[in-house]
Amino acid sequence: MPALIYHFARPEEWQAAQASGHYRPSEFSDEGFIHCATEAQIAGVVQRHLRGKGPRIKLSIDPLALGDSLHYEWSEASQDLYPHIFAALPLAAVRAVQAFDPDAVDALP
């Protein structure tokens, strides 16, 4: 298990989470989970899903703090296992928060 996993939140959704103590993106109600990535997967996620979609907040998440809500699932499209959180993300599991511009040249690790 990696030391950290990552999620790219919309700034307004992350701000709303501060009041409730947990984060749940708008897609959660349709998909049932929160999409995350390992560090090695960030470049592909940015290229496929985030470019041109505006600024984000990069959340660095401790996978051990998620308990049974964290599952790795196979993606046929990218041929890899991706971490998914099947619950609202408790803010206590977030280890770092950083502004992130997916369109910046230096956005990729």
TORPA-4810 file (N, C-alpha, C, O; in nm, 3 decimals):
<nodes>
NODE_1_0.086_-0.118_0.000_0.000_0.000_0.000_0.090_0.124_0.000_0.186_0.132_0.077_M
NODE_2_0.058_0.220_-0.087_0.141_0.343_-0.090_0.124_0.424_0.038_0.024_0.412_0.109_P
NODE_3_0.223_0.507_0.066_0.218_0.592_0.186_0.106_0.695_0.176_0.044_0.729_0.277_A
NODE_4_0.080_0.744_0.055_-0.027_0.841_0.032_-0.099_0.809_-0.097_-0.041_0.752_-0.189_L
NODE_5_-0.226_0.848_-0.103_-0.301_0.849_-0.228_-0.351_0.991_-0.248_-0.346_1.072_-0.155_I
NODE_6_-0.398_1.022_-0.368_-0.430_1.161_-0.402_-0.568_1.173_-0.466_-0.615_1.084_-0.536_Y
NODE_7_-0.630_1.286_-0.439_-0.757_1.322_-0.502_-0.750_1.469_-0.538_-0.687_1.548_-0.467_H
NODE_8_-0.814_1.506_-0.646_-0.813_1.644_-0.694_-0.954_1.702_-0.682_-1.040_1.677_-0.766_F
NODE_9_-0.975_1.779_-0.578_-1.107_1.832_-0.545_-1.131_1.966_-0.614_-1.038_2.043_-0.637_A
NODE_10_-1.256_1.992_-0.646_-1.294_2.126_-0.690_-1.285_2.219_-0.569_-1.327_2.182_-0.460_R
NODE_11_-1.229_2.339_-0.587_-1.211_2.429_-0.473_-1.338_2.455_-0.393_-1.333_2.458_-0.270_P
NODE_12_-1.450_2.474_-0.460_-1.575_2.505_-0.389_-1.625_2.384_-0.308_-1.684_2.402_-0.202_E
NODE_13_-1.601_2.262_-0.359_-1.643_2.143_-0.284_-1.552_2.119_-0.164_-1.598_2.075_-0.058_E
NODE_14_-1.423_2.147_-0.180_-1.331_2.134_-0.068_-1.365_2.236_0.040_-1.362_2.204_0.159_W
NODE_15_-1.396_2.357_-0.001_-1.432_2.461_0.096_-1.558_2.421_0.173_-1.565_2.440_0.294_Q
NODE_16_-1.657_2.366_0.104_-1.780_2.322_0.171_-1.752_2.210_0.272_-1.820_2.200_0.374_A
NODE_17_-1.653_2.128_0.243_-1.619_2.018_0.333_-1.566_2.068_0.468_-1.578_1.999_0.569_A
NODE_18_-1.509_2.186_0.469_-1.454_2.239_0.594_-1.562_2.257_0.700_-1.536_2.241_0.820_Q
NODE_19_-1.680_2.289_0.658_-1.790_2.310_0.753_-1.846_2.177_0.806_-1.890_2.170_0.921_A
NODE_20_-1.845_2.073_0.723_-1.907_1.947_0.762_-1.810_1.848_0.827_-1.852_1.757_0.898_S
NODE_21_-1.680_1.866_0.802_-1.582_1.773_0.858_-1.554_1.653_0.770_-1.472_1.568_0.806_G
NODE_22_-1.622_1.644_0.656_-1.595_1.537_0.562_-1.615_1.590_0.420_-1.686_1.688_0.398_H
NODE_23_-1.553_1.522_0.325_-1.557_1.563_0.185_-1.627_1.456_0.104_-1.599_1.337_0.116_Y
NODE_24_-1.718_1.503_0.020_-1.789_1.415_-0.072_-1.812_1.493_-0.200_-1.893_1.586_-0.201_R
NODE_25_-1.743_1.458_-0.310_-1.761_1.532_-0.435_-1.900_1.510_-0.494_-1.969_1.414_-0.458_P
NODE_26_-1.940_1.598_-0.583_-2.074_1.590_-0.642_-2.097_1.458_-0.715_-2.211_1.411_-0.722_S
NODE_27_-1.993_1.397_-0.771_-2.007_1.270_-0.844_-2.035_1.151_-0.753_-2.075_1.045_-0.799_E
NODE_28_-2.014_1.169_-0.624_-2.028_1.057_-0.529_-2.167_0.996_-0.534_-2.181_0.873_-0.530_F
NODE_29_-2.270_1.078_-0.544_-2.406_1.024_-0.543_-2.433_0.936_-0.665_-2.512_0.843_-0.656_S
NODE_30_-2.370_0.964_-0.777_-2.388_0.882_-0.897_-2.295_0.760_-0.899_-2.336_0.651_-0.939_D
NODE_31_-2.170_0.780_-0.856_-2.070_0.674_-0.869_-2.054_0.589_-0.744_-2.017_0.472_-0.754_E
NODE_32_-2.083_0.645_-0.628_-2.073_0.569_-0.504_-1.935_0.563_-0.444_-1.914_0.493_-0.345_G
NODE_33_-1.840_0.635_-0.501_-1.704_0.636_-0.447_-1.632_0.763_-0.489_-1.679_0.837_-0.576_F
NODE_34_-1.517_0.787_-0.426_-1.431_0.900_-0.458_-1.311_0.847_-0.535_-1.239_0.760_-0.485_I
NODE_35_-1.288_0.899_-0.655_-1.174_0.860_-0.737_-1.045_0.912_-0.674_-1.037_1.029_-0.634_H
NODE_36_-0.946_0.826_-0.666_-0.814_0.867_-0.619_-0.708_0.808_-0.712_-0.739_0.735_-0.806_C
NODE_37_-0.583_0.843_-0.685_-0.472_0.793_-0.764_-0.350_0.778_-0.675_-0.336_0.845_-0.573_A
NODE_38_-0.262_0.687_-0.715_-0.131_0.679_-0.651_-0.044_0.787_-0.716_-0.083_0.847_-0.816_T
NODE_39_0.073_0.810_-0.658_0.162_0.911_-0.717_0.199_0.876_-0.860_0.207_0.964_-0.945_E
NODE_40_0.223_0.749_-0.887_0.261_0.706_-1.021_0.148_0.726_-1.123_0.174_0.733_-1.243_A
NODE_41_0.025_0.736_-1.078_-0.090_0.750_-1.167_-0.130_0.896_-1.192_-0.214_0.922_-1.278_Q
NODE_42_-0.072_0.990_-1.120_-0.114_1.129_-1.130_-0.104_1.184_-1.272_-0.198_1.246_-1.320_I
NODE_43_0.008_1.163_-1.339_0.026_1.218_-1.474_-0.085_1.173_-1.568_-0.139_1.255_-1.643_A
NODE_44_-0.120_1.046_-1.565_-0.226_0.995_-1.652_-0.362_1.052_-1.616_-0.441_1.084_-1.704_G
NODE_45_-0.389_1.063_-1.487_-0.517_1.119_-1.442_-0.530_1.265_-1.486_-0.635_1.307_-1.533_V
NODE_46_-0.423_1.340_-1.471_-0.426_1.480_-1.513_-0.451_1.489_-1.664_-0.536_1.567_-1.708_V
NODE_47_-0.379_1.411_-1.741_-0.395_1.414_-1.887_-0.535_1.373_-1.931_-0.595_1.439_-2.017_Q
NODE_48_-0.588_1.266_-1.873_-0.717_1.212_-1.917_-0.838_1.285_-1.861_-0.942_1.293_-1.927_R
NODE_49_-0.827_1.338_-1.739_-0.948_1.386_-1.671_-0.946_1.532_-1.623_-1.053_1.588_-1.598_H
NODE_50_-0.829_1.592_-1.608_-0.826_1.723_-1.542_-0.786_1.840_-1.631_-0.823_1.954_-1.603_L
NODE_51_-0.712_1.816_-1.736_-0.670_1.926_-1.824_-0.792_2.000_-1.877_-0.888_1.939_-1.924_R
NODE_52_-0.786_2.133_-1.870_-0.893_2.216_-1.922_-1.017_2.224_-1.835_-1.118_2.280_-1.878_G
NODE_53_-1.011_2.170_-1.715_-1.129_2.169_-1.629_-1.117_2.264_-1.510_-1.198_2.258_-1.418_K
NODE_54_-1.017_2.350_-1.511_-1.003_2.450_-1.406_-0.918_2.405_-1.289_-0.878_2.289_-1.280_G
NODE_55_-0.892_2.498_-1.199_-0.805_2.468_-1.084_-0.868_2.365_-0.991_-0.990_2.350_-0.983_P
NODE_56_-0.781_2.297_-0.921_-0.822_2.194_-0.825_-0.743_2.211_-0.696_-0.649_2.290_-0.688_R
NODE_57_-0.784_2.135_-0.598_-0.712_2.125_-0.472_-0.660_1.982_-0.464_-0.738_1.886_-0.466_I
NODE_58_-0.529_1.967_-0.457_-0.468_1.834_-0.447_-0.468_1.791_-0.301_-0.405_1.855_-0.217_K
NODE_59_-0.539_1.683_-0.274_-0.547_1.628_-0.139_-0.453_1.508_-0.130_-0.463_1.414_-0.209_L
NODE_60_-0.364_1.511_-0.034_-0.277_1.397_-0.004_-0.341_1.323_0.112_-0.359_1.379_0.220_S
NODE_61_-0.376_1.198_0.090_-0.460_1.122_0.183_-0.384_1.002_0.238_-0.317_0.930_0.163_I
NODE_62_-0.395_0.981_0.368_-0.336_0.865_0.433_-0.428_0.746_0.412_-0.537_0.743_0.468_D
NODE_63_-0.388_0.647_0.333_-0.477_0.534_0.307_-0.508_0.451_0.431_-0.614_0.390_0.440_P
NODE_64_-0.416_0.449_0.527_-0.440_0.371_0.649_-0.552_0.431_0.734_-0.614_0.360_0.814_L
NODE_65_-0.577_0.561_0.717_-0.683_0.628_0.794_-0.821_0.602_0.737_-0.921_0.645_0.795_A
NODE_66_-0.829_0.533_0.624_-0.957_0.511_0.557_-1.024_0.379_0.593_-1.142_0.359_0.565_L
NODE_67_-0.950_0.290_0.654_-1.008_0.162_0.695_-1.064_0.084_0.578_-1.005_0.078_0.470_G
NODE_68_-1.181_0.024_0.600_-1.244_-0.062_0.499_-1.308_0.014_0.384_-1.356_-0.048_0.289_D
NODE_69_-1.309_0.147_0.390_-1.373_0.223_0.281_-1.283_0.232_0.158_-1.331_0.271_0.051_S
NODE_70_-1.154_0.198_0.170_-1.062_0.205_0.057_-1.054_0.071_-0.014_-1.028_-0.033_0.048_L
NODE_71_-1.077_0.075_-0.147_-1.067_-0.045_-0.230_-0.990_-0.008_-0.356_-1.003_0.103_-0.408_H
NODE_72_-0.911_-0.101_-0.405_-0.842_-0.082_-0.533_-0.921_-0.157_-0.638_-0.952_-0.276_-0.622_Y
NODE_73_-0.954_-0.087_-0.746_-1.035_-0.147_-0.852_-0.965_-0.132_-0.987_-0.898_-0.033_-1.014_E
NODE_74_-0.983_-0.233_-1.068_-0.920_-0.239_-1.199_-0.990_-0.146_-1.297_-1.113_-0.141_-1.304_W
NODE_75_-0.909_-0.073_-1.372_-0.961_0.012_-1.479_-0.922_-0.050_-1.612_-0.803_-0.061_-1.644_S
NODE_76_-1.021_-0.090_-1.689_-0.994_-0.145_-1.822_-0.930_-0.039_-1.912_-0.842_-0.070_-1.992_E
NODE_77_-0.976_0.085_-1.899_-0.927_0.193_-1.985_-0.778_0.218_-1.970_-0.707_0.238_-2.069_A
NODE_78_-0.729_0.216_-1.847_-0.587_0.245_-1.825_-0.506_0.122_-1.782_-0.385_0.131_-1.762_S
NODE_79_-0.573_0.010_-1.768_-0.505_-0.116_-1.734_-0.425_-0.105_-1.605_-0.307_-0.141_-1.600_Q
NODE_80_-0.491_-0.056_-1.500_-0.424_-0.038_-1.372_-0.526_-0.045_-1.258_-0.646_-0.029_-1.281_D
NODE_81_-0.478_-0.069_-1.137_-0.562_-0.067_-1.017_-0.562_0.074_-0.959_-0.457_0.132_-0.934_L
NODE_82_-0.681_0.128_-0.938_-0.695_0.264_-0.883_-0.760_0.259_-0.746_-0.852_0.181_-0.723_Y
NODE_83_-0.711_0.345_-0.653_-0.774_0.352_-0.522_-0.906_0.429_-0.530_-0.913_0.538_-0.587_P
NODE_84_-1.009_0.371_-0.470_-1.141_0.435_-0.463_-1.186_0.434_-0.317_-1.168_0.334_-0.246_H
NODE_85_-1.244_0.544_-0.272_-1.293_0.555_-0.136_-1.445_0.543_-0.139_-1.513_0.627_-0.198_I
NODE_86_-1.499_0.440_-0.076_-1.642_0.412_-0.077_-1.711_0.468_0.048_-1.788_0.397_0.114_F
NODE_87_-1.684_0.593_0.079_-1.744_0.664_0.191_-1.705_0.810_0.177_-1.619_0.845_0.096_A
NODE_88_-1.767_0.894_0.255_-1.722_1.033_0.260_-1.580_1.033_0.317_-1.549_0.955_0.406_A
NODE_89_-1.497_1.121_0.266_-1.358_1.131_0.312_-1.353_1.214_0.440_-1.387_1.332_0.438_L
NODE_90_-1.312_1.154_0.552_-1.299_1.234_0.674_-1.178_1.328_0.661_-1.072_1.286_0.616_P
NODE_91_-1.195_1.452_0.699_-1.087_1.549_0.685_-0.964_1.507_0.764_-0.853_1.546_0.728_L
NODE_92_-0.981_1.430_0.870_-0.867_1.383_0.950_-0.774_1.292_0.871_-0.659_1.274_0.910_A
NODE_93_-0.821_1.233_0.761_-0.737_1.145_0.679_-0.651_1.223_0.580_-0.560_1.167_0.519_A
NODE_94_-0.678_1.352_0.563_-0.604_1.435_0.468_-0.478_1.487_0.535_-0.486_1.555_0.638_V
NODE_95_-0.363_1.456_0.477_-0.234_1.494_0.535_-0.179_1.624_0.479_-0.102_1.693_0.546_R
NODE_96_-0.218_1.659_0.357_-0.171_1.784_0.296_-0.274_1.832_0.195_-0.344_1.753_0.132_A
NODE_97_-0.281_1.963_0.182_-0.373_2.029_0.089_-0.291_2.131_0.010_-0.218_2.211_0.068_V
NODE_98_-0.304_2.126_-0.122_-0.223_2.212_-0.207_-0.303_2.259_-0.328_-0.371_2.179_-0.392_Q
NODE_99_-0.295_2.388_-0.358_-0.357_2.438_-0.481_-0.291_2.368_-0.599_-0.170_2.344_-0.599_A
NODE_100_-0.372_2.334_-0.700_-0.320_2.257_-0.813_-0.382_2.307_-0.942_-0.505_2.312_-0.955_F
NODE_101_-0.298_2.344_-1.037_-0.345_2.387_-1.169_-0.308_2.278_-1.269_-0.192_2.268_-1.308_D
NODE_102_-0.404_2.198_-1.313_-0.373_2.088_-1.404_-0.324_2.134_-1.542_-0.272_2.053_-1.619_P
NODE_103_-0.340_2.261_-1.573_-0.295_2.310_-1.702_-0.156_2.372_-1.696_-0.102_2.410_-1.800_D
NODE_104_-0.097_2.382_-1.578_0.038_2.438_-1.565_0.142_2.337_-1.614_0.123_2.216_-1.601_A
NODE_105_0.247_2.386_-1.669_0.353_2.302_-1.721_0.414_2.216_-1.611_0.451_2.101_-1.635_V
NODE_106_0.424_2.271_-1.491_0.487_2.198_-1.381_0.386_2.122_-1.295_0.416_2.090_-1.180_D
NODE_107_0.267_2.094_-1.348_0.163_2.027_-1.269_0.192_1.880_-1.246_0.140_1.821_-1.151_A
NODE_108_0.273_1.820_-1.328_0.298_1.677_-1.316_0.423_1.649_-1.234_0.521_1.724_-1.240_L
NODE_109_0.419_1.541_-1.155_0.536_1.506_-1.072_0.655_1.466_-1.155_0.761_1.434_-1.100_P
</nodes>
